[in-house]
């Protein structure tokens, strides 16, 4: 895959002396999700707990659902229930999410959160190092990030999440409506400002253009490490040995590519990954 994950994997392997070939069906790298990511470089991770479960369910359920449904204009998810309720992947995710949010022991969630934050720290620092080392101008901004809060419950949940910020040395605070209006006056002219009770402000969060970063990093891989990019190549199937312990061939629209025993296949195909792995087991 030629998104940010696939190219980052190629870079990390290539700089360690591994010969890498990247396959992607686009005309260039970073043409799908990596071209329009909905995230930033924040040293915080969502806390999977009862408050997160309630807010997710509110956004998932139809707007007419009694006492719970979120107004359509405020919904994050727009679900086609006729398809969703028969999707085994969604049902499995829903059960695992519910169990982890409502029934998993708190100490396990705390342990997982610590390790996720440690990885997040490393990932952000590594991206900044790569940008600096290779002079990658990806429109890096350091103006912080705001998470708008629309209920007293969300406000309380944000205050509780601050313990993770302090633990991770990421400056953050909760701002009230008046402070938010001063920071972003344009919000006050929007109907979306109605019902806002405050915001979680991550003061040192950063942002960058994922598509620019990915393309520039791919260029570094080509020019400095000799990584081969086969663009316009559609992967349709993965073949395994009888014991299903390794991938032995990759089927593409340009023919089958045999995989030697001393080679490994990294699948970083985003939403297409489950489809490629469906026949692998």
BELRA-V140584 format. One record per pair of residues at least 24 apart in sequence whose C-alpha atoms are under 8 Angstrom apart, sorted by the first residue. I is the first residue (numbers start at 1). J is the second residue. Records with the same first field share a line. If there is no record, write none. Layout:
# BELRA-V140584
I: J  J
This chain:
# BELRA-V140584
1: 267  268  269  270
2: 26  28  29  30  268  269
3: 29  30  31  32  33  34  214  268  269
4: 30  34  210  211  213  214
5: 268
6: 266  267  268  269
7: 214  217  218
8: 214  217
10: 221  227
11: 217  218  221
14: 221  225  227
15: 225
19: 226  227
20: 227  228
21: 227  228  229  230
22: 227  228  229  230  231
23: 229  230  231  233  234  235
24: 229  230  231  232  233  234  235
25: 231  232  233  234  235
26: 231  232  233
27: 231  232
28: 231  232
29: 214  215  218  231
30: 211  214  215
31: 211
33: 270
34: 210  211  214
35: 210  211
36: 210  211
37: 210
40: 205  206  207  208
41: 124  205  206  207  208
42: 124  145  202  205  206
43: 117  120  121  124  165  168  170  205
44: 117  120  164  165  170
45: 113  116  117  120
47: 113  161
48: 97  100  101  109
49: 100  101  102
50: 101  102
51: 153  154  157
52: 101
53: 97  98  101  102
117: 168
131: 213
134: 220
136: 213  216  217
137: 212  213
138: 208  209  210  212  213
139: 207  208  209
140: 206  207  208  209
141: 206  207  208
142: 204  205  206  207
143: 203  204  205  206
144: 201  202  203  204  205  206
145: 201  202  203  204  205  206
146: 199  200  201  202
147: 199  200  201
148: 196  198  199  200
149: 196  197  198  199  200
150: 195  196  197  198
151: 195  196  197
152: 197
155: 197  198  199
158: 200
170: 202  203  204
171: 202  203  204
172: 200  201  202  203  204
173: 200  201  202  203
174: 198  199  200  201
175: 199  200  201
236: 276
237: 276  279
238: 276  277  279  280
239: 280
240: 280
244: 280  281
